[in-house]
Amino acid sequence: MADNIRLHVSGTPDQARVLIEQVLQADGFRFTWEQPGKALIEKGSRGKALLLGVFALHYRYNLMMYPQEGSVVIDIGLGGTGLHGGAAGAIKIRSKLDDIQHRLSAAFHSAGALIT
């Protein structure tokens, strides 16, 4: 289980953003865009996670997009440790990041945009 994922896709950051939002919003994630290539991705409630621990996790990831000549590098990393849910919470946060990588890789592959 990784602490971050990196995808290299063809197209523009705006095109990548649309597909990322489409895939992750379907799984209940919310996006807070700080600037065009930087966002906070969250699912769940921090307050509930603090009260209920592993039974109500708060998933939080940082997204960065770096444009390169006709392509985009997408980095998504942990935005928190998940330790408010104990060791099991930390494992779930990282497992969800692996799931996100698989979902995004499949979506970009289906769109014919996945480079690496």
C-alpha positions in Angstrom: 0.0 0.0 0.0 1.4 3.3 -1.1 1.4 6.8 0.4 0.9 8.4 -3.0 0.1 7.5 -6.6 1.3 9.0 -9.9 -0.4 8.7 -13.3 0.8 10.2 -16.6 -2.0 10.9 -19.0 -2.4 12.6 -22.4 -4.4 15.7 -22.7 -4.8 18.9 -20.7 -5.3 19.4 -17.0 -8.9 20.5 -17.7 -9.6 17.2 -19.5 -7.9 15.2 -16.7 -9.9 17.1 -14.1 -13.2 16.3 -15.6 -12.5 12.5 -15.7 -11.0 12.5 -12.2 -14.0 14.3 -10.8 -16.4 12.0 -12.6 -14.8 8.8 -11.3 -14.3 9.9 -7.7 -17.5 11.8 -7.2 -19.3 8.6 -8.2 -17.6 7.1 -5.1 -18.7 9.9 -2.8 -15.6 12.1 -2.9 -15.8 15.9 -2.7 -13.3 18.3 -4.3 -12.0 21.6 -3.0 -10.0 23.2 -5.7 -7.4 25.6 -4.3 -6.1 26.4 -7.8 -6.6 24.8 -11.2 -4.0 22.0 -10.6 -4.3 21.6 -6.9 -7.2 20.1 -4.9 -8.2 18.5 -1.7 -10.2 15.3 -2.2 -12.4 14.2 0.8 -14.9 11.6 1.7 -16.7 11.2 5.0 -16.7 13.5 8.0 -13.7 14.4 10.1 -15.9 14.9 13.2 -17.6 11.5 12.9 -14.2 9.9 12.3 -12.8 11.5 15.5 -15.8 10.2 17.5 -16.3 6.8 16.0 -12.8 5.9 14.8 -12.5 3.2 12.3 -16.3 2.9 12.0 -16.6 6.4 10.3 -13.4 7.1 8.4 -12.6 10.4 6.9 -10.6 9.9 3.6 -8.5 12.9 2.7 -6.1 13.1 -0.2 -4.1 15.9 -1.9 -4.2 16.1 -5.7 -1.6 17.9 -7.8 -1.6 18.1 -11.6 1.6 19.1 -13.5 1.1 19.9 -17.2 3.9 18.6 -19.6 4.0 19.0 -23.4 0.6 17.6 -24.3 0.2 15.5 -21.2 -0.4 15.8 -17.5 1.2 14.1 -14.5 -1.3 13.5 -11.7 -0.1 13.0 -8.2 -2.5 12.0 -5.4 -1.1 11.6 -1.9 -2.3 11.1 1.6 -3.8 14.2 3.2 -3.9 12.6 6.6 -2.7 9.5 8.4 -6.0 7.9 9.3 -4.7 7.2 12.7 -7.8 8.6 14.4 -9.2 5.2 13.3 -6.2 3.4 14.8 -4.0 1.0 12.8 -7.0 -0.3 11.0 -7.9 3.3 10.0 -4.4 3.9 8.6 -4.6 0.7 6.6 -8.1 1.6 5.2 -6.9 5.0 4.1 -4.0 3.5 2.1 -6.2 0.7 0.7 -8.6 3.3 -0.5 -5.7 5.1 -2.2 -4.9 1.8 -4.0 -8.5 1.6 -5.1 -8.4 5.2 -6.4 -5.4 4.3 -8.4 -7.1 1.3 -10.0 -10.3 3.3 -10.8 -8.4 6.2 -12.3 -6.0 4.0 -14.3 -9.0 2.0 -15.7 -10.9 5.2 -16.6 -7.9 6.9 -18.3 -7.1 3.6 -20.1 -10.7 3.3 -21.3 -10.4 6.9 -22.6 -7.2 6.1 -24.4 -5.3 8.6 -22.3 -3.2 6.5 -19.9 0.6 6.9 -20.7 2.1 5.2 -17.6 
